[in-house]
Amino acid sequence: MAEPRSARLREIDLEVIAIRRARPADAVRLTEIAMEAKASWGYSASFMARCRAALAVDAAMIRERVFYLAEDTSSALGFYGFEPEPDGIGLSHMFVLPVASRRGVGRRLWDHAVERARRLNVSALIAVSDPNAAGFYARMGAELAGSRPSEIDPARPLPIYRLRLSPAPARPVRRQGQRSRSR
């Protein structure tokens, strides 16, 4: 029989998760989330030390790019950012705190990113994944599209996932004075 989850996790599961645009003041917390999420895969301390620069988010990055933060009523749970890619838009970061994993936070962030990418009218959302997170992107419907060497260890290939996007459905244009048909 499966062990029951803690009361705290059951309570958090019922809370509403909100996604908001990150602010420059969130930079330190975003970096902490990225480091904690990456470390949860069991990487060595020396590997994690080499990852810090690649995972760090600073105020300038938040001002120059777009980052979104998922929160419950008491704390930050995860985040993602966008970066340009030649044939679409890339997720520059996508991390969820280990304590929040398996609660739908990653899926909520992914769905939010897909919606935002569609609004930008790009053809694809591209994720260069940690090998341990590859299953997540596959479950989200992205297709394996190759690999690229890691910035941290060029001998370590990182899988690339691509989700082909169609533009967001157009909203009907209502003319001035025209009534809505729904009542």
N, C-alpha and C positions, 0 to 999 in steps of 0.2 A: 504494500500500500504506500502511496506517495505521502511524503511528509507535508503537513499543512504549512502554508507560507506564513510568515510572521504577521501579526496584527498590523504592524506599521506598513508592510507592503500591501496588504489588503486595503488598508485605509487610503494609501497613495493611489492604488488602482482606481478608486472611485473619484478621485479628485480630477478636476478639469485641467488638461494640459493646454496651455496657451503658447502660441508661437508669435514672437515679436521680432522686429528688426533689432539687431545688436547695436549697442552704443559703444563708443571708444572706451568708456569706463568699464565695460565688460571684458576687456582684453585679457586681463590676468585670469579671470575665472574661465574663459574659453580655453586658455592654454592649460590650466589645471585639469579641465575636463578631458582635453585631448590626451594629456599625459597619463591620467588615471585609466582612461579607456584603453589606450595602447598597452599599458603595463598589465592589464587584465589578461592578456594573451600569454603571460608567463615569460616575457622577454627578460634577458639578463640586465642587470643594472648598467653595465657598460654599453649595451645596445641602446637602452633608454636614454642614457646621457648623450649619445650621438643623435638620437631622435629629437632632442629638445629644440634645436634650431629649426628643424623642418616642421615641427608641430606648433611652434610658437605663433600666437596671434597677437599683434600689437595694435595700438590705437590707430596708427596710420593705415594699416591693412583694412581695418573696419571702415575708415573714412573713404578709402579708395575703391574698395570692393563692397559686395553685399554679403552680410552675414545674418543669419537668423538663429534665434535662441529659443529652445523649448523650456518652459517652466511649469511647475505645478504651483500650488499656492504658497509653498515655502522655499523652493530652491530651483536653481538651474539644473536641468537634466541632460541636455545635449544640445548640439548645434550643427549647423552646416554653413559653408560659404561657397560662393561661386568664383570661378576664375575663367578667363577666356581660353577657348580651345579652337584650333583652326576650323574644325568641322562641327561645332556645337558649343555647348557651355559645359565646363567641368565643375565637379564638386572639389573645391580645394581642401575642404575638411568636412568630415561627417563623423561625429563622435557622440556616443551616448554613455553616460556614467554606468559602470557595471551594476550598481544598485538599482538602476532603472531599466536594465536590459530585460527583454522578454515581457515587456509591459505595453508594447505598442508605440513607444516613443520614437524608435528608429523609423517605423512605418509612417508615423505622422510627419516626421521631418522629411522623409523621402517623398511622400505625397505632396507636401508643401513645395518642395524643390521642383517636382515635376510640374505642378501648377504654375509656379513662377517662371520656369523655363519656357513653358508653352506661351505664356504671356509675352515673353521676349521674342517669340517667333523663331526660335532656333530649331534646327533639324534633329538635334540629339542632345541628351544629357549623358555626360561621360564621367565615369568614376574610376579612378586608379585606386585599386583596393589593396588593403593589407590582405595577404593570402588567407588569414584566419576569418576575415569578414566577407570573403568571396561568396559564400552561400547566401548571405543576406541579399546581395545585389541580384543574384540569380532568382531568389524567391520574389523579388520585386518586379521581375519581368525583364530585367536587363540581360543582354546577351554578351557572352565572352567575345571580345573583339581583339585579342592579342595580349601582349604584355610589354612592359618597359622596365628598364633597370631601376632599382631603388636608388634614391639620392644618398641614402645612408650606406648601402652596401651594393655597389653595381653588379656584383655576382648574384644578387638576390632579385629574381624577376617579380614584378608586381602585376597581377592580372588587371586588365582594362575591361570594364563593362560599359556597354553602350545601350541606352534606351532610345529607340527612334521615337520622335515626337511628331504629332500632327498639331497644327495650330489649335489654340483654344477655340471652342465654339463661339461664333460671333453672337453677340447679344442683339436681339431685335431692336431696331431703331424705332423709337416712338416719336411720331410727329407731334408738334405742339398742338394741344387741344384734343389729341387722340386718346380715348379711354383705354384703360387696360381691360383685357377680356376676362381676366380672372376676378372672381368676386367672392 
